[in-house]
Amino acid sequence: MKNIILKIMKTNRILSLMSILFLGLIVVSCVQDDDYNIPTLEIVEPNITANTTISIVKSMYAGTLVDFTEASNGGELIIEGYVVSNDEAGNFYKVLVLQDAPENPTAAIQLDIDVTALYSKYKPGRKVYVKLNGLGMTNLNGVLHIGSIEGNSVGRISATNYEDYIIRSSEITTLVPKLITPSQYNDNMINMLVQLDNMQLSGSEVGQPYANADDTFTVNRKLKNCDDNSETILRNSGFASFKNELFPTGKGSIVAIFSKYNSDYQLFIRDTEDVDFEGNRCDPLFEDSFSDGTLNKWDPYSVTGAQVWYYNTFGNPADSATMSGFSSGNQTNEDWLISKPIDMTGVTSATLTFQTVKRYAGNDIQVFMSTNYTGGNPNTNGTWTQLTAALDTNINSWSSWTNSGDVDVSAAAGGTLFIAFKYTSTTSASSTWEVDNVEVISN
């Protein structure tokens, strides 16, 4: 009898152990395919309806702070939008940018929130509702901001209650950037997700990282459009995780949040995935915006007079080559600014473009080209052909920058080209001329 009882107890222990092992197998089998990841919590669609639009809300701004509680006239103002910003890489800080549609938006707005890592709750494409009562809106450096009211301005919405104002929808969708060109830039695009094609890093900045590796200052990088040669500012934070990476040197498309600082339009990427510069560059045969602070691409030659061509920190928008014959009165001068040789091998046709501004009465500068200059006095060396170009005629303004138009220099195709700007002044009149953004482009 005793042996039977012992056998039963032993059998029960074995069955209990098998049960535990079996239960463990069930638990493991339930999670092994997910690598023990924490399940994603589903968002329940909130019982809320937008009763106004981002466009209407933006139109409320008339130069002073908008208090939405007062503007609602006792009601409640609610907008809806789709998140387009992403602060995961650190190029956005404590802001959430919304536009009114995932594709072909008509308006967009920025929310200032005293919270980092907003991407963890508000990923790009997430639809959100914003309860505006209790918040305000104002213009800061050309951009409308919504935030908590602080006197006559707005600050960041508190981390303790921002979710009372910004409510997530269960909807998340794919964003389609708005395709634009630099000629279309306008204030209505501010804060929209946009795409620009045929863009590349300006030649003077090739080889630079997105921002400075040794500090946390925000850096402007200049992007050039290969269709119209315009330049656009790209702002990169010194806190961005990608700041040390070299900027791609090719040509292609860029997706970014469109923005503005005072009068300058600018772009903000969310991460380096927004930059697709894999194509061949469209560099001109010659270019100089004088942004390197020198006249190293030129050989100034003074025929007469003590005044000479010099680098100037003023230009369009900054830096230029400048010449004035005024020094304690009008002086007699003849001074040439001659480009270094420009290789035209393989070129069949080419165009010269530049910009000028003229101040004070005096002779116009003259523009010449040569294919056989070897140095020294251009009056005795080389054959020079005068070119026809549009020049500034408003002598009363420093900002009347004038485009030269397309100047044909195809006569130098297949050989070597020299460009020259000739300045003259007399004891009767000595104007000041600034020359900027000189380019020779193969057609």
VOPAGU-2260 file (C-alpha; in pm, 1 decimal, decimal comma):
REM VOPAGU-2260
SITE   aa  ch    i         X         Y         Z
SITE  MET   A    0       0,0       0,0       0,0
SITE  LYS   A    1     281,2     237,1      92,0
SITE  ASN   A    2     452,3     170,6    -242,2
SITE  ILE   A    3     131,8     248,3    -432,1
SITE  ILE   A    4      94,9     585,7    -254,0
SITE  LEU   A    5     458,1     675,9    -327,3
SITE  LYS   A    6     410,6     585,1    -693,8
SITE  ILE   A    7      97,8     806,0    -717,6
SITE  MET   A    8     280,1    1102,5    -555,2
SITE  LYS   A    9     573,4    1061,7    -795,5
SITE  THR   A   10     335,7    1050,8   -1092,9
SITE  ASN   A   11     160,5    1371,2    -975,8
SITE  ARG   A   12     494,5    1554,7    -946,6
SITE  ILE   A   13     585,6    1453,4   -1301,7
SITE  LEU   A   14     247,9    1569,7   -1433,7
SITE  SER   A   15     282,4    1903,5   -1249,6
SITE  LEU   A   16     629,0    1958,2   -1395,5
SITE  MET   A   17     502,3    1876,5   -1745,2
SITE  SER   A   18     216,6    2122,6   -1700,8
SITE  ILE   A   19     459,3    2401,2   -1607,1
SITE  LEU   A   20     681,6    2324,1   -1905,9
SITE  PHE   A   21     382,3    2315,1   -2138,8
SITE  LEU   A   22     257,8    2651,3   -2007,4
SITE  GLY   A   23     603,4    2798,0   -2061,7
SITE  LEU   A   24     604,2    2676,6   -2420,8
SITE  ILE   A   25     269,0    2842,3   -2477,9
SITE  VAL   A   26     398,6    3177,3   -2340,7
SITE  VAL   A   27     717,6    3162,1   -2547,5
SITE  SER   A   28     530,0    3065,7   -2863,2
SITE  CYS   A   29     306,7    3368,2   -2820,2
SITE  VAL   A   30     595,3    3616,5   -2826,5
SITE  GLN   A   31     884,8    3456,7   -3011,3
SITE  ASP   A   32     781,0    3598,2   -3351,2
SITE  ASP   A   33     779,8    3955,2   -3214,7
SITE  ASP   A   34    1116,4    3944,7   -3036,4
SITE  TYR   A   35     939,5    4036,0   -2715,0
SITE  ASN   A   36     835,0    4380,0   -2848,0
SITE  ILE   A   37     579,6    4575,0   -2651,5
SITE  PRO   A   38     250,0    4572,8   -2843,0
SITE  THR   A   39     151,4    4900,2   -3009,5
SITE  LEU   A   40    -146,4    5059,4   -2840,1
SITE  GLU   A   41    -425,2    5142,5   -3081,7
SITE  ILE   A   42    -553,1    5498,8   -3086,2
SITE  VAL   A   43    -927,8    5528,5   -3050,2
SITE  GLU   A   44   -1075,0    5788,4   -3284,8
SITE  PRO   A   45   -1172,3    6084,2   -3063,7
SITE  ASN   A   46   -1526,9    6215,2   -3061,3
SITE  ILE   A   47   -1431,6    6555,5   -3196,2
SITE  THR   A   48   -1505,6    6751,7   -3512,3
SITE  ALA   A   49   -1314,9    7044,0   -3661,4
SITE  ASN   A   50   -1533,4    7351,7   -3705,0
SITE  THR   A   51   -1285,8    7581,4   -3880,6
SITE  THR   A   52    -978,6    7552,5   -4102,8
SITE  ILE   A   53    -612,4    7639,5   -4078,9
SITE  SER   A   54    -661,6    7888,4   -4361,0
SITE  ILE   A   55    -942,9    8070,6   -4179,9
SITE  VAL   A   56    -747,2    8072,8   -3854,9
SITE  LYS   A   57    -442,3    8224,0   -4026,4
SITE  SER   A   58    -660,0    8495,0   -4179,9
SITE  MET   A   59    -753,2    8610,7   -3827,3
SITE  TYR   A   60    -406,7    8758,8   -3783,8
SITE  ALA   A   61    -411,2    9133,1   -3851,6
SITE  GLY   A   62     -78,7    9242,1   -3707,8
SITE  THR   A   63    -143,3    9183,4   -3337,3
SITE  LEU   A   64    -181,4    8883,2   -3108,1
SITE  VAL   A   65    -487,0    8666,2   -3173,5
SITE  ASP   A   66    -649,8    8536,2   -2852,6
SITE  PHE   A   67    -856,5    8239,9   -2970,0
SITE  THR   A   68   -1075,9    8241,6   -2660,5
SITE  GLU   A   69   -1185,5    8594,6   -2745,8
SITE  ALA   A   70   -1202,0    8518,4   -3118,5
SITE  SER   A   71   -1437,9    8224,8   -3059,5
SITE  ASN   A   72   -1713,6    8455,4   -2925,9
SITE  GLY   A   73   -1811,2    8212,4   -2653,3
SITE  GLY   A   74   -1784,5    7905,5   -2872,4
SITE  GLU   A   75   -1499,1    7668,6   -2938,2
SITE  LEU   A   76   -1251,6    7675,8   -3225,4
SITE  ILE   A   77   -1113,0    7343,5   -3348,5
SITE  ILE   A   78    -889,5    7281,8   -3649,5
SITE  GLU   A   79    -756,7    6960,4   -3797,5
SITE  GLY   A   80    -434,6    6894,7   -3982,5
SITE  TYR   A   81    -168,4    6642,9   -4075,4
SITE  VAL   A   82     173,1    6636,8   -3912,6
SITE  VAL   A   83     455,5    6711,3   -4157,2
SITE  SER   A   84     744,5    6782,4   -3918,1
SITE  ASN   A   85     965,2    6523,4   -3749,5
SITE  ASP   A   86    1202,0    6605,6   -3462,7
SITE  GLU   A   87    1359,9    6259,7   -3435,3
SITE  ALA   A   88    1686,9    6370,0   -3600,3
SITE  GLY   A   89    1702,2    6695,5   -3403,7
SITE  ASN   A   90    1658,7    6944,7   -3687,8
SITE  PHE   A   91    1324,3    7052,0   -3539,6
SITE  TYR   A   92    1297,2    7148,8   -3174,0
SITE  LYS   A   93     978,8    7172,5   -2971,1
SITE  VAL   A   94     759,8    7248,9   -3272,3
SITE  LEU   A   95     483,8    7058,1   -3447,9
SITE  VAL   A   96     403,6    7161,1   -3805,2
SITE  LEU   A   97      62,6    7083,3   -3954,8
SITE  GLN   A   98     -88,0    7126,0   -4300,0
SITE  ASP   A   99    -454,5    7094,8   -4390,4
SITE  ALA   A  100    -425,7    6797,1   -4628,5
SITE  PRO   A  101    -177,6    6514,4   -4688,9
SITE  GLU   A  102    -159,2    6614,2   -5056,3
SITE  ASN   A  103    -208,0    6950,2   -5231,4
SITE  PRO   A  104    -242,6    7147,8   -4905,9
SITE  THR   A  105    -382,8    7499,7   -4906,5
SITE  ALA   A  106    -253,7    7615,6   -4566,2
SITE  ALA   A  107     -15,8    7512,6   -4288,4
SITE  ILE   A  108      69,0    7629,5   -3937,3
SITE  GLN   A  109     330,0    7582,6   -3663,8
SITE  LEU   A  110     254,9    7488,2   -3301,9
SITE  ASP   A  111     512,0    7565,4   -3031,3
SITE  ILE   A  112     518,7    7296,2   -2760,5
SITE  ASP   A  113     754,1    7263,9   -2463,0
SITE  VAL   A  114     818,1    6896,2   -2537,0
SITE  THR   A  115    1094,0    6707,4   -2718,5
SITE  ALA   A  116    1064,5    6376,2   -2905,0
SITE  LEU   A  117     724,3    6475,2   -3039,6
SITE  TYR   A  118     774,3    6221,2   -3317,7
SITE  SER   A  119     695,2    5942,3   -3070,5
SITE  LYS   A  120     331,9    6055,5   -3061,3
SITE  TYR   A  121     296,0    6269,8   -3371,8
SITE  LYS   A  122     465,2    6097,8   -3662,5
SITE  PRO   A  123     451,1    6250,3   -4012,0
SITE  GLY   A  124     114,3    6174,4   -4169,3
SITE  ARG   A  125     -71,8    6157,3   -3837,4
SITE  LYS   A  126    -398,5    6349,2   -3838,1
SITE  VAL   A  127    -455,3    6564,1   -3530,2
SITE  TYR   A  128    -719,5    6797,4   -3394,4
SITE  VAL   A  129    -622,6    7120,3   -3219,9
SITE  LYS   A  130    -849,6    7291,0   -2967,6
SITE  LEU   A  131    -755,4    7656,6   -2999,5
SITE  ASN   A  132    -940,1    7808,6   -2704,2
SITE  GLY   A  133    -684,3    7907,2   -2442,4
SITE  LEU   A  134    -411,3    7951,9   -2703,8
SITE  GLY   A  135    -292,5    8246,6   -2910,2
SITE  MET   A  136    -125,6    8321,5   -3242,8
SITE  THR   A  137     126,2    8579,8   -3355,0
SITE  ASN   A  138     385,8    8643,9   -3623,8
SITE  LEU   A  139     747,8    8583,0   -3529,9
SITE  ASN   A  140    1004,0    8680,6   -3795,0
SITE  GLY   A  141     759,8    8622,7   -4078,7
SITE  VAL   A  142     604,8    8294,8   -3957,8
SITE  LEU   A  143     272,3    8252,1   -3775,1
SITE  HIS   A  144     307,3    8057,8   -3448,5
SITE  ILE   A  145      34,7    7911,7   -3226,7
SITE  GLY   A  146     121,3    7869,7   -2859,0
SITE  SER   A  147      36,1    7969,7   -2505,3
SITE  ILE   A  148     -32,3    8338,5   -2455,8
SITE  GLU   A  149     251,3    8527,8   -2287,9
SITE  GLY   A  150     170,1    8897,0   -2274,2
SITE  ASN   A  151     149,9    9029,4   -2628,9
SITE  SER   A  152     319,1    8723,8   -2776,8
SITE  VAL   A  153     307,0    8345,6   -2755,0
SITE  GLY   A  154     533,5    8087,6   -2594,8
SITE  ARG   A  155     545,0    7712,4   -2592,7
SITE  ILE   A  156     240,2    7515,7   -2480,0
SITE  SER   A  157     319,5    7353,5   -2144,3
SITE  ALA   A  158     435,9    6992,4   -2129,0
SITE  THR   A  159     177,9    6931,1   -1856,2
SITE  ASN   A  160    -129,8    6999,1   -2067,1
SITE  TYR   A  161     -37,7    7010,4   -2437,3
SITE  GLU   A  162    -236,8    6691,9   -2497,6
SITE  ASP   A  163    -548,7    6874,5   -2380,2
SITE  TYR   A  164    -511,8    7094,0   -2689,2
SITE  ILE   A  165    -360,8    6854,6   -2944,0
SITE  ILE   A  166    -559,5    6534,2   -2987,5
SITE  ARG   A  167    -444,3    6248,9   -3208,1
SITE  SER   A  168    -674,5    6091,3   -3461,7
SITE  SER   A  169    -644,6    5722,3   -3543,3
SITE  GLU   A  170    -582,2    5823,3   -3904,9
SITE  ILE   A  171    -227,6    5817,0   -4035,8
SITE  THR   A  172    -161,2    5851,5   -4406,2
SITE  THR   A  173     112,9    5898,0   -4663,7
SITE  LEU   A  174     221,1    6255,6   -4726,7
SITE  VAL   A  175     277,9    6377,7   -5081,8
SITE  PRO   A  176     509,3    6682,4   -5090,2
SITE  LYS   A  177     387,5    6982,6   -5286,8
SITE  LEU   A  178     606,2    7015,5   -5597,8
SITE  ILE   A  179     719,4    7377,4   -5639,1
SITE  THR   A  180     987,8    7586,3   -5809,8
SITE  PRO   A  181    1178,1    7883,9   -5664,4
SITE  SER   A  182     981,0    8124,7   -5883,1
SITE  GLN   A  183     663,4    8014,6   -5701,7
SITE  TYR   A  184     780,2    8095,6   -5348,5
SITE  ASN   A  185     517,6    8285,8   -5150,6
SITE  ASP   A  186     402,0    8331,6   -4790,8
SITE  ASN   A  187     106,5    8096,5   -4828,4
SITE  MET   A  188     350,0    7804,0   -4863,2
SITE  ILE   A  189     507,6    7865,7   -4522,6
SITE  ASN   A  190     510,7    7543,9   -4313,6
SITE  MET   A  191     401,6    7322,1   -4604,8
SITE  LEU   A  192     589,5    7005,7   -4696,1
SITE  VAL   A  193     737,1    7084,0   -5037,7
SITE  GLN   A  194     961,3    6925,3   -5297,2
SITE  LEU   A  195    1205,7    7100,9   -5528,6
SITE  ASP   A  196    1371,1    6926,0   -5822,5
SITE  ASN   A  197    1695,3    7002,5   -6006,5
SITE  MET   A  198    1862,6    7133,2   -5693,5
SITE  GLN   A  199    2223,9    7103,9   -5580,3
SITE  LEU   A  200    2455,4    7243,7   -5316,6
SITE  SER   A  201    2611,9    7571,7   -5426,4
SITE  GLY   A  202    2956,1    7520,1   -5575,5
SITE  SER   A  203    3126,4    7730,3   -5307,1
SITE  GLU   A  204    2997,1    7491,3   -5037,5
SITE  VAL   A  205    3075,0    7154,7   -5195,6
SITE  GLY   A  206    3265,1    6937,9   -4948,0
SITE  GLN   A  207    3097,4    7090,7   -4642,5
SITE  PRO   A  208    2892,9    6894,9   -4383,4
SITE  TYR   A  209    2527,3    6970,0   -4315,4
SITE  ALA   A  210    2632,2    7189,7   -4021,0
SITE  ASN   A  211    2945,6    7260,8   -3818,2
SITE  ALA   A  212    3099,1    6955,9   -3654,9
SITE  ASP   A  213    3266,1    7149,9   -3373,5
SITE  ASP   A  214    2980,4    7366,7   -3247,4
SITE  THR   A  215    2602,4    7377,7   -3209,6
SITE  PHE   A  216    2528,6    7684,2   -3420,4
SITE  THR   A  217    2260,0    7661,2   -3686,2
SITE  VAL   A  218    2412,2    7682,0   -4033,8
SITE  ASN   A  219    2278,6    7812,6   -4363,4
SITE  ARG   A  220    2366,6    7606,3   -4667,6
SITE  LYS   A  221    2294,7    7752,7   -5010,5
SITE  LEU   A  222    2113,7    7537,7   -5264,3
SITE  LYS   A  223    2122,0    7625,3   -5632,4
SITE  ASN   A  224    1838,7    7555,8   -5873,5
SITE  CYS   A  225    1971,2    7428,0   -6205,6
SITE  ASP   A  226    1676,8    7567,3   -6403,5
SITE  ASP   A  227    1695,1    7934,6   -6307,1
SITE  ASN   A  228    2028,1    7954,7   -6115,6
SITE  SER   A  229    1849,3    8094,9   -5809,8
SITE  GLU   A  230    1974,7    8019,5   -5459,7
SITE  THR   A  231    1766,4    7896,7   -5164,8
SITE  ILE   A  232    1871,8    7883,5   -4799,7
SITE  LEU   A  233    1868,2    7546,0   -4624,8
SITE  ARG   A  234    1881,9    7574,6   -4242,8
SITE  ASN   A  235    2050,1    7292,1   -4051,3
SITE  SER   A  236    2059,8    7278,1   -3672,1
SITE  GLY   A  237    2384,3    7235,9   -3482,8
SITE  PHE   A  238    2197,1    6983,0   -3268,7
SITE  ALA   A  239    2090,8    6765,2   -3562,5
SITE  SER   A  240    2219,2    6408,5   -3544,7
SITE  PHE   A  241    2337,5    6435,3   -3905,4
SITE  LYS   A  242    2529,8    6762,0   -3870,7
SITE  ASN   A  243    2870,2    6592,8   -3919,2
SITE  GLU   A  244    2769,4    6414,3   -4239,3
SITE  LEU   A  245    2900,9    6556,8   -4565,3
SITE  PHE   A  246    2632,7    6716,2   -4777,4
SITE  PRO   A  247    2571,6    6518,7   -5099,9
SITE  THR   A  248    2756,8    6675,7   -5390,9
SITE  GLY   A  249    2523,8    6569,2   -5672,7
SITE  LYS   A  250    2201,3    6708,8   -5814,3
SITE  GLY   A  251    1845,1    6598,2   -5750,2
SITE  SER   A  252    1534,4    6652,0   -5538,6
SITE  ILE   A  253    1488,1    6781,1   -5186,4
SITE  VAL   A  254    1181,5    6748,0   -4961,7
SITE  ALA   A  255    1155,8    7002,8   -4680,8
SITE  ILE   A  256     935,5    7219,8   -4465,3
SITE  PHE   A  257     907,0    7558,9   -4636,6
SITE  SER   A  258     970,4    7850,8   -4403,3
SITE  LYS   A  259    1078,1    8211,9   -4379,6
SITE  TYR   A  260    1298,8    8434,1   -4166,0
SITE  ASN   A  261    1210,9    8799,9   -4204,2
SITE  SER   A  262    1233,0    8848,5   -4583,3
SITE  ASP   A  263    1428,8    8531,7   -4666,0
SITE  TYR   A  264    1252,1    8211,6   -4764,3
SITE  GLN   A  265    1425,6    7898,8   -4638,5
SITE  LEU   A  266    1394,8    7521,6   -4608,3
SITE  PHE   A  267    1421,3    7275,9   -4317,3
SITE  ILE   A  268    1476,7    6906,7   -4384,0
SITE  ARG   A  269    1359,8    6648,3   -4130,8
SITE  ASP   A  270    1652,5    6412,6   -4185,7
SITE  THR   A  271    1896,5    6322,6   -4461,4
SITE  GLU   A  272    1638,5    6095,3   -4625,8
SITE  ASP   A  273    1480,1    6418,9   -4750,6
SITE  VAL   A  274    1784,5    6488,5   -4971,5
SITE  ASP   A  275    1818,2    6283,9   -5291,7
SITE  PHE   A  276    2113,2    6434,0   -5478,9
SITE  GLU   A  277    2237,7    6138,7   -5684,4
SITE  GLY   A  278    2247,1    6297,9   -6031,6
SITE  ASN   A  279    2530,0    6478,7   -6210,0
SITE  ARG   A  280    2583,5    6840,6   -6110,7
SITE  CYS   A  281    2487,5    7130,1   -6337,8
SITE  ASP   A  282    2783,4    7348,4   -6247,2
SITE  PRO   A  283    2847,5    7647,4   -6473,5
SITE  LEU   A  284    3171,6    7681,8   -6663,8
SITE  PHE   A  285    3248,8    7976,0   -6437,4
SITE  GLU   A  286    3076,5    8127,0   -6136,9
SITE  ASP   A  287    3160,3    8378,4   -5868,7
SITE  SER   A  288    2931,6    8523,0   -5604,4
SITE  PHE   A  289    3240,5    8651,9   -5420,5
SITE  SER   A  290    3125,5    8466,8   -5109,0
SITE  ASP   A  291    3482,0    8346,2   -5043,1
SITE  GLY   A  292    3576,1    8703,7   -4954,4
SITE  THR   A  293    3831,2    8748,5   -5233,6
SITE  LEU   A  294    3879,7    8833,5   -5600,4
SITE  ASN   A  295    4081,0    8513,9   -5650,8
SITE  LYS   A  296    3896,6    8424,8   -5971,4
SITE  TRP   A  297    3996,6    8757,6   -6126,1
SITE  ASP   A  298    4299,0    8963,0   -6224,7
SITE  PRO   A  299    4236,2    9332,9   -6155,7
SITE  TYR   A  300    4445,6    9559,9   -6378,9
SITE  SER   A  301    4476,5    9933,6   -6317,3
SITE  VAL   A  302    4563,0   10134,6   -6628,4
SITE  THR   A  303    4517,7   10477,4   -6472,3
SITE  GLY   A  304    4448,6   10606,3   -6121,5
SITE  ALA   A  305    4515,4   10494,7   -5765,5
SITE  GLN   A  306    4172,6   10341,6   -5707,6
SITE  VAL   A  307    4128,0    9972,6   -5795,5
SITE  TRP   A  308    3866,6    9696,9   -5800,5
SITE  TYR   A  309    3819,5    9543,0   -5454,8
SITE  TYR   A  310    3616,5    9283,5   -5265,9
SITE  ASN   A  311    3317,1    9433,2   -5083,6
SITE  THR   A  312    3100,9    9274,6   -4811,9
SITE  PHE   A  313    2792,2    9433,1   -4968,0
SITE  GLY   A  314    2628,1    9265,0   -5265,0
SITE  ASN   A  315    2323,0    9067,1   -5370,6
SITE  PRO   A  316    2250,6    8934,9   -5113,1
SITE  ALA   A  317    2605,7    8988,6   -4987,0
SITE  ASP   A  318    2960,4    9022,0   -5123,9
SITE  SER   A  319    3057,3    9172,8   -5458,1
SITE  ALA   A  320    3340,1    9314,5   -5666,8
SITE  THR   A  321    3331,4    9693,3   -5634,1
SITE  MET   A  322    3499,2    9987,7   -5802,8
SITE  SER   A  323    3478,6   10360,4   -5731,8
SITE  GLY   A  324    3693,6   10643,0   -5861,0
SITE  PHE   A  325    3602,1   10868,5   -5570,7
SITE  SER   A  326    3868,7   10945,0   -5310,4
SITE  SER   A  327    3849,6   11287,7   -5148,4
SITE  GLY   A  328    3687,4   11394,0   -5471,9
SITE  ASN   A  329    3643,4   11253,9   -5821,2
SITE  GLN   A  330    3954,8   11093,8   -5968,4
SITE  THR   A  331    4054,0   10985,3   -6318,9
SITE  ASN   A  332    4061,9   10607,6   -6345,3
SITE  GLU   A  333    4063,9   10321,1   -6592,6
SITE  ASP   A  334    4046,2    9983,7   -6421,0
SITE  TRP   A  335    3975,0    9637,9   -6559,4
SITE  LEU   A  336    3847,3    9333,3   -6372,6
SITE  ILE   A  337    3951,4    9035,7   -6587,0
SITE  SER   A  338    3848,4    8677,7   -6519,3
SITE  LYS   A  339    4093,4    8392,8   -6496,3
SITE  PRO   A  340    4086,8    8178,8   -6815,3
SITE  ILE   A  341    3761,2    7986,6   -6857,2
SITE  ASP   A  342    3795,8    7649,3   -7028,3
SITE  MET   A  343    3542,5    7616,8   -7311,4
SITE  THR   A  344    3663,1    7279,3   -7439,9
SITE  GLY   A  345    3372,2    7073,2   -7571,0
SITE  VAL   A  346    3134,5    7368,7   -7548,3
SITE  THR   A  347    2928,6    7460,6   -7854,9
SITE  SER   A  348    2745,8    7763,0   -7710,8
SITE  ALA   A  349    2754,2    7953,3   -7382,7
SITE  THR   A  350    2587,7    8240,4   -7200,2
SITE  LEU   A  351    2722,4    8499,2   -6957,0
SITE  THR   A  352    2499,8    8639,6   -6680,9
SITE  PHE   A  353    2574,1    8878,5   -6394,6
SITE  GLN   A  354    2414,1    9147,3   -6179,9
SITE  THR   A  355    2509,4    9510,6   -6125,9
SITE  VAL   A  356    2416,7    9805,7   -5911,6
SITE  LYS   A  357    2526,3   10164,2   -5984,2
SITE  ARG   A  358    2547,3   10450,7   -5735,9
SITE  TYR   A  359    2615,3   10817,6   -5816,5
SITE  ALA   A  360    2658,7   10981,8   -6154,8
SITE  GLY   A  361    2936,6   10868,7   -6384,3
SITE  ASN   A  362    3026,6   10644,8   -6674,7
SITE  ASP   A  363    2872,2   10303,2   -6717,5
SITE  ILE   A  364    3101,0   10004,8   -6689,7
SITE  GLN   A  365    3169,9    9816,2   -7011,2
SITE  VAL   A  366    3173,5    9439,7   -7056,9
SITE  PHE   A  367    3423,1    9264,9   -7285,7
SITE  MET   A  368    3530,2    8915,4   -7387,6
SITE  SER   A  369    3856,0    8783,5   -7530,0
SITE  THR   A  370    3989,0    8447,3   -7643,8
SITE  ASN   A  371    4360,1    8532,0   -7663,7
SITE  TYR   A  372    4448,7    8745,5   -7361,4
SITE  THR   A  373    4777,7    8643,7   -7198,9
SITE  GLY   A  374    4809,2    8900,9   -6921,9
SITE  GLY   A  375    4912,5    9258,8   -6862,7
SITE  ASN   A  376    4752,4    9572,9   -7002,3
SITE  PRO   A  377    4431,4    9471,4   -7184,3
SITE  ASN   A  378    4464,3    9775,9   -7408,2
SITE  THR   A  379    4770,9    9619,5   -7567,1
SITE  ASN   A  380    4723,2    9248,8   -7498,8
SITE  GLY   A  381    4452,0    9036,2   -7649,9
SITE  THR   A  382    4163,2    9111,0   -7880,5
SITE  TRP   A  383    3863,3    9234,4   -7685,5
SITE  THR   A  384    3503,3    9237,8   -7809,4
SITE  GLN   A  385    3252,7    9457,9   -7630,3
SITE  LEU   A  386    2935,0    9278,4   -7520,3
SITE  THR   A  387    2583,6    9415,8   -7486,8
SITE  ALA   A  388    2427,5    9367,0   -7143,8
SITE  ALA   A  389    2161,2    9530,4   -6927,4
SITE  LEU   A  390    2312,5    9747,5   -6652,4
SITE  ASP   A  391    2167,9    9926,3   -6351,7
SITE  THR   A  392    2053,5   10281,6   -6426,0
SITE  ASN   A  393    1916,2   10384,9   -6085,3
SITE  ILE   A  394    2198,4   10586,4   -5930,6
SITE  ASN   A  395    1998,2   10665,3   -5616,5
SITE  SER   A  396    1970,3   10316,2   -5466,7
SITE  TRP   A  397    2203,0   10045,6   -5341,1
SITE  SER   A  398    1934,2    9781,6   -5386,8
SITE  SER   A  399    1841,7    9827,8   -5753,9
SITE  TRP   A  400    2027,5    9515,1   -5861,7
SITE  THR   A  401    1984,3    9457,7   -6233,7
SITE  ASN   A  402    2014,6    9128,6   -6420,4
SITE  SER   A  403    2235,9    9146,4   -6726,2
SITE  GLY   A  404    2015,4    8917,7   -6929,2
SITE  ASP   A  405    2167,0    8636,1   -7133,7
SITE  VAL   A  406    2487,8    8757,9   -7297,2
SITE  ASP   A  407    2612,7    8534,5   -7578,2
SITE  VAL   A  408    2979,2    8432,1   -7545,2
SITE  SER   A  409    2962,5    8140,0   -7788,1
SITE  ALA   A  410    3242,3    8294,9   -7994,7
SITE  ALA   A  411    3483,2    8140,0   -7743,7
SITE  ALA   A  412    3335,8    7789,4   -7780,2
SITE  GLY   A  413    3601,6    7520,6   -7801,0
SITE  GLY   A  414    3876,9    7750,5   -7676,0
SITE  THR   A  415    3945,7    7980,0   -7382,4
SITE  LEU   A  416    3727,7    8266,2   -7262,5
SITE  PHE   A  417    3817,1    8578,1   -7065,2
SITE  ILE   A  418    3548,3    8810,4   -6929,6
SITE  ALA   A  419    3630,8    9168,9   -6833,6
SITE  PHE   A  420    3451,2    9460,0   -6668,7
SITE  LYS   A  421    3604,1    9796,6   -6758,6
SITE  TYR   A  422    3551,1   10094,2   -6527,0
SITE  THR   A  423    3629,8   10456,0   -6609,9
SITE  SER   A  424    3588,9   10779,5   -6416,1
SITE  THR   A  425    3689,4   11143,1   -6456,4
SITE  THR   A  426    3749,1   11442,0   -6233,2
SITE  SER   A  427    3391,8   11543,7   -6315,7
SITE  ALA   A  428    3209,9   11222,4   -6218,2
SITE  SER   A  429    3298,1   10893,1   -6052,4
SITE  SER   A  430    3018,7   10643,8   -6001,0
SITE  THR   A  431    3040,9   10335,5   -5780,2
SITE  TRP   A  432    2974,4    9999,1   -5943,2
SITE  GLU   A  433    2914,2    9665,3   -5773,2
SITE  VAL   A  434    2921,6    9341,1   -5975,5
SITE  ASP   A  435    2787,0    9013,9   -5836,3
SITE  ASN   A  436    2675,3    8659,9   -5924,6
SITE  VAL   A  437    2880,3    8622,3   -6241,9
SITE  GLU   A  438    2820,7    8297,1   -6431,4
SITE  VAL   A  439    2911,0    8144,6   -6765,0
SITE  ILE   A  440    2681,3    7855,9   -6853,5
SITE  SER   A  441    2704,7    7601,7   -7133,3
SITE  ASN   A  442    2380,1    7597,1   -7331,1
